[in-house]
């Protein structure tokens, strides 16, 4: 087992974010001159996942101070629930306690210092033990975003990369570049429909269907299939189910055909007082529908 050396390094905290930058990538030099290497962040993450427990964030590294442990319980400021490797190093997802969140917001604590285990000879980081809220920074680490500029969630970025059909391992810069290209490119006509054009087509089709239905109904009325009083009902039926309307016309026959034929004997002549009133069943049925008496139809 390699010898280990515990290193503490620090990062400014303008507020209590969910994701924090724990370890920079590559060669690292602390403010006190010590240096070490984070060239295999995946190994650190694998060790964390294999351990299977959350890592504590305490106050002033009390968890690594034997005297502090003897003095009594050491409260946690938060728990590191997840690690992720990014282009600029290792990031951790933290669940803060209410107390720690309030202290950070009040600027009572401003720096986060992770505790790392390194190989004493190679200076290679191989494990993250936890972290602590501290006052005195030791390491130069990328500052966290402010509340007005939150860091992107790795899960969100991964989903975005999948939507953009990028290969696994795409960096944040790759994803943003692909997104910009996608937004500025002309849409693929195979993957979208011009809704405005289709709306106009649907409206034109509806107008055409209504015009066609009214034409068929007017023809049916002229042939004596029905009276004008039934026009709107017949138009609605024809538009909703043209086949049902055609069946209705075929089965009904022409019961009112004689009402729409010109009387050659009376053409151009006023009706005579001796005109005979038609009391046939068809006329009586028509009078019932129109609310008239037979003599009013002359």
ChimeraX attribute file (.defattr): number of C-alpha atoms within 10 A of each C-alpha:
attribute: neighborCount
match mode: 1-to-1
recipient: residues
	/A:1	4
	/A:2	9
	/A:3	9
	/A:4	17
	/A:5	15
	/A:6	16
	/A:7	18
	/A:8	19
	/A:9	25
	/A:10	28
	/A:11	25
	/A:12	24
	/A:13	21
	/A:14	18
	/A:15	20
	/A:16	21
	/A:17	19
	/A:18	14
	/A:19	23
	/A:20	23
	/A:21	26
	/A:22	25
	/A:23	29
	/A:24	22
	/A:25	18
	/A:26	15
	/A:27	12
	/A:28	19
	/A:29	16
	/A:30	17
	/A:31	13
	/A:32	10
	/A:33	9
	/A:34	12
	/A:35	14
	/A:36	19
	/A:37	20
	/A:38	21
	/A:39	17
	/A:40	15
	/A:41	23
	/A:42	17
	/A:43	14
	/A:44	22
	/A:45	21
	/A:46	14
	/A:47	13
	/A:48	20
	/A:49	14
	/A:50	9
	/A:51	10
	/A:52	10
	/A:53	12
	/A:54	17
	/A:55	20
	/A:56	21
	/A:57	29
	/A:58	23
	/A:59	21
	/A:60	19
	/A:61	19
	/A:62	19
	/A:63	20
	/A:64	16
	/A:65	10
	/A:66	9
	/A:67	10
	/A:68	14
	/A:69	12
	/A:70	9
	/A:71	8
	/A:72	8
	/A:73	10
	/A:74	14
	/A:75	13
	/A:76	19
	/A:77	21
	/A:78	23
	/A:79	20
	/A:80	21
	/A:81	17
	/A:82	17
	/A:83	23
	/A:84	17
	/A:85	18
	/A:86	18
	/A:87	11
	/A:88	13
	/A:89	20
	/A:90	21
	/A:91	21
	/A:92	20
	/A:93	19
	/A:94	22
	/A:95	20
	/A:96	18
	/A:97	16
	/A:98	10
	/A:99	12
	/A:100	20
	/A:101	18
	/A:102	15
	/A:103	16
	/A:104	18
	/A:105	15
	/A:106	12
	/A:107	13
	/A:108	13
	/A:109	22
	/A:110	21
	/A:111	24
	/A:112	27
	/A:113	29
	/A:114	24
	/A:115	23
	/A:116	21
	/A:117	20
	/A:118	22
	/A:119	18
	/A:120	14
	/A:121	11
	/A:122	10
	/A:123	18
	/A:124	19
	/A:125	24
	/A:126	22
	/A:127	20
	/A:128	22
	/A:129	15
	/A:130	22
	/A:131	29
	/A:132	25
	/A:133	28
	/A:134	22
	/A:135	16
	/A:136	16
	/A:137	20
	/A:138	20
	/A:139	22
	/A:140	16
	/A:141	22
	/A:142	16
	/A:143	13
	/A:144	19
	/A:145	17
	/A:146	13
	/A:147	11
	/A:148	6
	/A:149	8
	/A:150	12
	/A:151	15
	/A:152	11
	/A:153	11
	/A:154	16
	/A:155	10
	/A:156	10
	/A:157	16
	/A:158	18
	/A:159	11
	/A:160	16
	/A:161	22
	/A:162	14
	/A:163	10
	/A:164	13
	/A:165	11
	/A:166	15
	/A:167	9
	/A:168	9
	/A:169	10
	/A:170	15
	/A:171	16
	/A:172	16
	/A:173	10
	/A:174	12
	/A:175	19
	/A:176	14
	/A:177	11
	/A:178	16
	/A:179	16
	/A:180	10
	/A:181	11
	/A:182	12
	/A:183	9
	/A:184	8
	/A:185	9
	/A:186	8
	/A:187	11
	/A:188	8
	/A:189	8
	/A:190	6
	/A:191	6
	/A:192	8
	/A:193	11
	/A:194	8
	/A:195	9
	/A:196	9
	/A:197	9
	/A:198	11
	/A:199	11
	/A:200	11
	/A:201	12
	/A:202	12
	/A:203	11
	/A:204	12
	/A:205	12
	/A:206	13
	/A:207	12
	/A:208	12
	/A:209	17
	/A:210	17
	/A:211	14
	/A:212	14
	/A:213	21
	/A:214	19
	/A:215	13
	/A:216	19
	/A:217	27
	/A:218	18
	/A:219	13
	/A:220	21
	/A:221	21
	/A:222	18
	/A:223	19
	/A:224	20
	/A:225	21
	/A:226	23
	/A:227	20
	/A:228	14
	/A:229	11
	/A:230	12
	/A:231	16
	/A:232	12
	/A:233	10
	/A:234	24
	/A:235	23
	/A:236	16
	/A:237	18
	/A:238	22
	/A:239	18
	/A:240	14
	/A:241	11
	/A:242	17
	/A:243	12
	/A:244	13
	/A:245	20
	/A:246	16
	/A:247	10
	/A:248	15
	/A:249	17
	/A:250	11
	/A:251	10
	/A:252	12
	/A:253	14
	/A:254	16
	/A:255	16
	/A:256	19
	/A:257	17
	/A:258	13
	/A:259	16
	/A:260	12
	/A:261	11
	/A:262	9
	/A:263	10
	/A:264	8
	/A:265	7
	/A:266	11
	/A:267	9
	/A:268	8
	/A:269	8
	/A:270	7
	/A:271	10
	/A:272	9
	/A:273	6
	/A:274	6
	/A:275	10
	/A:276	9
	/A:277	12
	/A:278	13
	/A:279	13
	/A:280	9
	/A:281	9
	/A:282	15
	/A:283	19
	/A:284	15
	/A:285	15
	/A:286	19
	/A:287	17
	/A:288	12
	/A:289	12
	/A:290	11
	/A:291	9
	/A:292	12
	/A:293	14
	/A:294	17
	/A:295	12
	/A:296	8
	/A:297	12
	/A:298	11
